[in-house]
Amino acid sequence: MHDLTPITAFGLAEPTVFVTQSCQLAERPRIALASVAARLGVDEACRAVITDLLRADAPDPAAWLASDIYSAFWMGPDQWMFSADFPDVEDIVARLKTSFGETASITEQTDGWVSFDLTGEVEAVLELVCSVDMRTRSAGYASRVSIHHTGCFLLIEASDRVRVYAPRASAGSVFHGISQAMTSAAAR
Amino acid sequence: MADHGTNHGTHHRTHGQINRLSGGQIDRNKPLSFTFDGKTFQGYHGDTLASALLANGVRLMGRSFKYHRPRGPLTAGSEEPNAIVALRSGAYQEPNTRATTAELFDGLEATSQNRWPSLAFDAMAINDRFSNFLTAGFYYKTFMWPAAFWEKIYEPIIRKAAGLGALTGSADPDVYDKGFRHCDLLVVGAGPSGLMAARTAAEAGFEVIIADEDFRFGGRLNSEHEFIGDQAGADWAASQVAHLGTFSNVRVMSRTTVIGTFDHGIYGAVERVTDHLRTSAEGQPRQILWRIYAKHTVLCAGATERPIAFNNNDRPGVMLAGAMRSYANRWGVSAARDAVIFTSNDDGHRTAADLHRQGVAIAAVVDTRADAPSAHEYAVIAGTTVTDTRGRLGLNAVQVTDATGHSRWLKAGSLGVSGGWNPNVHLTSHQGARPVWNDALNAFVPSPSLPPHMSVAGAAAGMLSTHGALHSGVDAACKALEIDPRTLPALPKADDRPVTQSAFWCVQGSERAWLDQQNDVTVKDVKLSHQEGFRAVEHLKRYTTLGMATDQGKTSNMGGLAVMAELTGQPIADVGTTMFRPPYTPTAIGVLAGRSRGKDFHPVRLTPSHYWAKERGAVFVEVGNWLRAQWFPIEGETHWRQSVDREVLATRSSVGVCDCTTLGKIDVQGTDAAVFLNKVYCNGFAKLAVGRTRYGLMLREDGIAMDDGTAARLAEDHFVVTTTTANAGKVYQHMEFVRQCLCPDLDVQLISTTESWAQYAIAGPNARALLQKVVDAEFDISNDAFPFMACGAITVCGGLRARLFRISFSGELAFELAVPARYGDAMMRRLMDEGEEFNVTPYGTEALGVMRIEKGHAAGNELNGTTTAQNLGLGRMVSKAKDSIGSKLSERVGLNTEDGLRLVGLRPLNPKDKITAGGHVMSAEGPVNAAHDQGYVTSAAYSPTLGNMIGLAFIKSGSERIGDRMRLVSPLTKTSVEVEVVSPHFVDPEGERQRA
């Protein structure tokens, strides 16, 4: 076992949280991520593995879904991002490679992204930071969005709960942009 | 709480509201105190600044732009040209706001502008005496000579003399937001048609946004004495708003001006969140710029009343008749206790009746029509016009002239003028459609070529009766959303009197008759424009500045067009209109910027070692959005060169560590990964062995070098490609294009992993020794086991997964170590701890740059979008044995001339001389000019290794000129340095160090 201590994207040991009267934005540092891209000609086999892992058809464009272990969202044609809340985030690639075999290319993404959970009156906040229409979108919706000029993924978990995946290096800027919007929304 | 520069004021003498009438939609239980030019007044909740000032007997609210003539409000809305004031104070002060739309709040502080020393006595009013000289085109004709005077003398004087308010010079302390909203139906305007359109859509279950610039919905219903069904119009409007409020699918946005129509059903709308508040909460935005995505839009923007031009029609107290009605009915205010109405249509008579009902004495209704309707309560003078007015700082008499030319003066403090109404077509024209002339209305109406999915209802569509507005609102919503109108309840009864409008724009014989009151354009100016040949409508606008003020000519354009039409003998329809453009009303620059200002102008990207570097006192530099450590000063160093020289020497003599995470990393997998890379790189990759890395050069389709980097083969079907920091996104995009569009039959998958890995360059003769202290023992990194350009997956520090690449940018024995980004901070600290015995030195981008120049490695300065592999001295890398992107076009004759540019090194003959990047290279003798240019310097640095400056340059036939003496010149800085052309590889040209 190595002896190096990880830090969050904010340079801290503990996750960063920002709270207003109506919302909370919380960093979730222990989410394991890996991208899954179907190999050419075996996309059906790849989808079959996804169905097996998620107990549902592979997510369509603009969608995400979850099983008891994994959740996944559509990232591009024949490409999905898998996530899992493992005790050891290091496991995800090995586990997925075992499941997918030669049907997909798996790439470690855990440290490429930082995960934020925004909960509460999220519509009033999100309408200030990105163009997702929370009034017509519902749980299960996933989209690439631009927050504070930064490309992110947004997953709607419920009308009062969304997850944002932001590039790790830009975590501070994205967090700043959302927290400003939270303050603004709370003050309106 | 932020206090917005308002007057907390001790109460000074309170002026009585001498012109306050009964009634109105103001709350008399909520008196408000405010100041205008330092005097304290009182108004009521629901007042605007203009209505409150009028109530207090203040008609004079501003001075005109050019002649500094006294001005009062002409209108009661956002079309106001005259009553322009500055609101609040200190850094919060905002100039050029309209008193007619400024919502009154307790403590509001307003000041007049464009006057000196006071509003009542303005020294610049002398301009009015010289009006004969200050006609249209005055500046163009007068300030021609001498040309040099324009910038330094004329322009500053003109700017000081003419204009509106002034900026404070302080940064805007308010915050602004931008946001996004979506709807099935956007209703622009909440008058009778807008309310019905919104209600129809809401009841059918559609997502609706209804926006209105006013703080009170209802549009003209708030200004009229009329009934809808058995309710007063204003009460009906309030009940509809309350009804809309019960729908969760409706968003009611008051104080929100839709300022522009844009592509794809997107509308810009500015919501004024705190402008009506004395203070705002911490973080509360002053305004929000909404981008509204609407599937359908109904424009219900109403109509603007048009004035009639006659001599001296601009005195305070002269107003549009509909505005007088608004002040009387909505705010319980009159501009004076007596009034004359001058009208060319029936609408003026409504004003007379309403004012009379409110107790204002009507001296006469002057109607241009011979068949004007009569009235019992006051005199109606038919077939007559108003020909002049009197009153120094405000109206006190009106000259009336009948058809025989007989004139007389009527005493009155206010004059209501009505020339009919113009539909507000502006938003229909923002995408290029020009409005069309309607003979029945004598007005322009929306073009049939509306923006996609927009329809127009109510007065904006030319339906000038309330009945017509209600019905057209319902119809528009039904058509847009395919609602069956038969399912809807019957509409209440409303005013359905026929509306006729005559074409009466200007009283014959008028000269100093104002058309554009904000820009001081008169009938005489239009005549001059015509006389001098500026007859086309766009020329008229620019020559006279008609319609170019902040009100965009909402009350003036039609009058100007009509006068020009008469002069040219054309119908108005043939004169045409100028183009309406966003924003519909003046918009603060701050709200266009939103949060993107100062340090929030763009996001930043932090490297995994950022917090550690900050602790070390690193100086950071922005590289794209990345913040990279530029150098690490230590105690005693007072100049950046000291730090950089030390970092270079320490690295070359022992070991240095640099965070190179910012280089793009693209994960390339698939059974055809090698074939794919063979396509995108000009050099061969198909046979690269697993565990090896290769330098690669990518060309654009046109054969020009695009980017360079390395590709490491981690497995048969797995590569990691690195790119330059600047081109990471562009290269990834390019590779995806190749994958998806050019090579869809290849089994290859791409994804960026730039941020997943913290990557550190460990360079210098002790690099291996340092690494051996952190790399786990089972991994042999000796030169034999892990030679130059090797790569592989390893573990460090007792089991942390990592990747190791033996590549060198500095030219030293070097490795790049990658660990998961969250361990980047700990890894850097460990390297520093373990490296103490080697005096390990962190180095930044400056030292990195110096060492790569010393080594002769190309970077962004050399890959500058104009250079080829040949230019870079890498021509042999372009493989002839395969087809790769750009390889064929790189063979073009023009790119392969014998005297083509080649990358060389330069050193000054005098070691103290400076090499300047951007300087041009000339032959040792001969002229210095572009015709004799031999090339240019791309990169330069002081080399602490060599003890003098060095440079990289592209020189014609450069590789054949090694040893030549040339001149490096910069004519701009008048420098000329003797240089010697040398190999670009200043340090270790044989590469022995990096292979050690």
Boltz contact constraints between the chains, C-beta under 6 A:
constraints:
  - contact:
      token1: [A, 1]
      token2: [B, 799]
      max_distance: 6.0
  - contact:
      token1: [A, 2]
      token2: [B, 797]
      max_distance: 6.0
  - contact:
      token1: [A, 2]
      token2: [B, 798]
      max_distance: 6.0
  - contact:
      token1: [A, 2]
      token2: [B, 799]
      max_distance: 6.0
  - contact:
      token1: [A, 2]
      token2: [B, 800]
      max_distance: 6.0
  - contact:
      token1: [A, 3]
      token2: [B, 797]
      max_distance: 6.0
  - contact:
      token1: [A, 3]
      token2: [B, 798]
      max_distance: 6.0
  - contact:
      token1: [A, 4]
      token2: [B, 797]
      max_distance: 6.0
  - contact:
      token1: [A, 4]
      token2: [B, 800]
      max_distance: 6.0
  - contact:
      token1: [A, 4]
      token2: [B, 823]
      max_distance: 6.0
  - contact:
      token1: [A, 4]
      token2: [B, 826]
      max_distance: 6.0
  - contact:
      token1: [A, 5]
      token2: [B, 826]
      max_distance: 6.0
  - contact:
      token1: [A, 6]
      token2: [B, 822]
      max_distance: 6.0
  - contact:
      token1: [A, 6]
      token2: [B, 823]
      max_distance: 6.0
  - contact:
      token1: [A, 7]
      token2: [B, 825]
      max_distance: 6.0
  - contact:
      token1: [A, 11]
      token2: [B, 611]
      max_distance: 6.0
  - contact:
      token1: [A, 35]
      token2: [B, 751]
      max_distance: 6.0
  - contact:
      token1: [A, 37]
      token2: [B, 749]
      max_distance: 6.0
  - contact:
      token1: [A, 39]
      token2: [B, 747]
      max_distance: 6.0
  - contact:
      token1: [A, 40]
      token2: [B, 747]
      max_distance: 6.0
  - contact:
      token1: [A, 105]
      token2: [B, 669]
      max_distance: 6.0
  - contact:
      token1: [A, 105]
      token2: [B, 749]
      max_distance: 6.0
  - contact:
      token1: [A, 107]
      token2: [B, 667]
      max_distance: 6.0
  - contact:
      token1: [A, 107]
      token2: [B, 751]
      max_distance: 6.0
  - contact:
      token1: [A, 111]
      token2: [B, 756]
      max_distance: 6.0
  - contact:
      token1: [A, 111]
      token2: [B, 820]
      max_distance: 6.0
  - contact:
      token1: [A, 111]
      token2: [B, 821]
      max_distance: 6.0
  - contact:
      token1: [A, 111]
      token2: [B, 822]
      max_distance: 6.0
  - contact:
      token1: [A, 112]
      token2: [B, 755]
      max_distance: 6.0
  - contact:
      token1: [A, 112]
      token2: [B, 756]
      max_distance: 6.0
  - contact:
      token1: [A, 127]
      token2: [B, 179]
      max_distance: 6.0
  - contact:
      token1: [A, 127]
      token2: [B, 180]
      max_distance: 6.0
  - contact:
      token1: [A, 128]
      token2: [B, 177]
      max_distance: 6.0
  - contact:
      token1: [A, 128]
      token2: [B, 179]
      max_distance: 6.0
  - contact:
      token1: [A, 131]
      token2: [B, 180]
      max_distance: 6.0
  - contact:
      token1: [A, 133]
      token2: [B, 182]
      max_distance: 6.0
  - contact:
      token1: [A, 148]
      token2: [B, 603]
      max_distance: 6.0
  - contact:
      token1: [A, 149]
      token2: [B, 602]
      max_distance: 6.0
  - contact:
      token1: [A, 149]
      token2: [B, 603]
      max_distance: 6.0
  - contact:
      token1: [A, 150]
      token2: [B, 603]
      max_distance: 6.0
  - contact:
      token1: [A, 167]
      token2: [B, 755]
      max_distance: 6.0
  - contact:
      token1: [A, 168]
      token2: [B, 755]
      max_distance: 6.0
  - contact:
      token1: [A, 168]
      token2: [B, 821]
      max_distance: 6.0
  - contact:
      token1: [A, 169]
      token2: [B, 605]
      max_distance: 6.0
  - contact:
      token1: [A, 169]
      token2: [B, 606]
      max_distance: 6.0
  - contact:
      token1: [A, 169]
      token2: [B, 755]
      max_distance: 6.0
  - contact:
      token1: [A, 170]
      token2: [B, 603]
      max_distance: 6.0
  - contact:
      token1: [A, 170]
      token2: [B, 605]
      max_distance: 6.0
  - contact:
      token1: [A, 173]
      token2: [B, 603]
      max_distance: 6.0
  - contact:
      token1: [A, 173]
      token2: [B, 604]
      max_distance: 6.0
  - contact:
      token1: [A, 183]
      token2: [B, 283]
      max_distance: 6.0
  - contact:
      token1: [A, 184]
      token2: [B, 177]
      max_distance: 6.0
  - contact:
      token1: [A, 184]
      token2: [B, 283]
      max_distance: 6.0
  - contact:
      token1: [A, 184]
      token2: [B, 285]
      max_distance: 6.0
  - contact:
      token1: [A, 187]
      token2: [B, 281]
      max_distance: 6.0
  - contact:
      token1: [A, 187]
      token2: [B, 283]
      max_distance: 6.0
  - contact:
      token1: [A, 187]
      token2: [B, 284]
      max_distance: 6.0
